[in-house]
Amino acid sequence: MEKPKIATCSLAGCFGCHMSFLDIDERFLELIKLVEFDRSPINDIKRFTGRCAIGLVEGGCCNEENVQTLQKFRKNCDVLISVGQCAINGGVPAMRNAIMGGDDPLKECLEEAYLTCPTSYNPAHEIPNDPALPLLLDIVYPCHEVVKIDYAIPGCPPSADTLWFTLVALVKGEPTKLPYELLKYD
């Protein structure tokens, strides 16, 4: 019997959710017995090799490359999961959404970051605009505002136990309702 495939990616975030995923430690060996990893920074596979049962997405969408990646995940994954606060509500990257003064909030944000911030060192006094850089979106979007998301795993980052519980339940076809102990943050 063929094992279900899992794919993961990190969009606009800090990679903390992937680090938490790696914190399942020796249970990772148990997970490998249950699933096969496809596109993921964990195995450095850059493209989908086939249909995936589960896609884990951390981070929100702040540029067109993030949107394209998320759309590919939706297209190639049966179940798509937003992992962590950045994927669920934009997280820290979405703090720039609060800059709403003026006619062009994105321009104002970039000027603050690269030109007027007292701690930035920018002798050329230019905002980066290399064509190789992905086009920034006006705001940072949580994943569910870009594609249909099937599940959300909260936390910043979610605990390794929470990720383990959710993945094993999904792979085994069991209920995915997280116990309170895995959702409390105190």
Secondary structure as UniProt FT lines:
FT   STRAND          5..10
FT   HELIX           16..22
FT   TURN            23..26
FT   HELIX           27..34
FT   STRAND          36..37
FT   TURN            41..44
FT   STRAND          52..58
FT   STRAND          60..63
FT   HELIX           64..76
FT   STRAND          77..83
FT   HELIX           85..89
FT   HELIX           92..98
FT   HELIX           105..111
FT   HELIX           112..116
FT   TURN            118..119
FT   TURN            123..124
FT   TURN            131..132
FT   STRAND          136..141
FT   HELIX           143..145
FT   STRAND          151..153
FT   HELIX           160..172
FT   HELIX           180..183
//
